[in-house]
Amino acid sequence: MQLPTFQHGVAFLSAAGGCGKTYLLNAALKTARLMQVVTVATAFTGLAANGYPGGTTVHRSFQLPVQTEGDDRGALQSTLHRGSAKADVIAHSGLIICDEAPMGGCRIANAMKETLSELSKEADTRHQLLIFSGDFQQVSPVVTRSDRRAQV
């Protein structure tokens, strides 16, 4: 029996709150799991992660450090080690969902990309689909030359 595969790539699902993004992504997860595809459901907040069976935060799934005040520069480094059980699940997953993506920022997305690139050196990720979802119109404005207090 040959298992179906997804097309490799990144997709963005953007819609306002209450439009059914979580419903659609849960349907995609259920369909993929019925097709015996390994899936990873993550979100940038714990509240959003609770909307998915087995869902966790991006920080936990990819073992990323939590940003703290004064730590606004530089790349984030994952502590996920190749060969660990969590790394194997991510490396062999056919579908990775990241809900509430606009809340994460580019540093977290880049850290995810670097982690997936590192894990793909040993695993076949040609059929891995990564879906970022959220309301991309709710992204906070950039406040240049300010401290954390002015940004919040």
Secondary structure, DSSP 8 states (H G I E B T S, - for coil): -------SEEEEEE--TTSSHHHHHHHHHHHHHHTT--EEEEESSHHHHTTSTT-EEHHHHTT-----TT--SS-------TTSHHHHHHHT-SEEEEETGGGT-HHHHHHHHHHHHHHTTTS--TT-EEEEEE-GGG-----TT--HHHH-
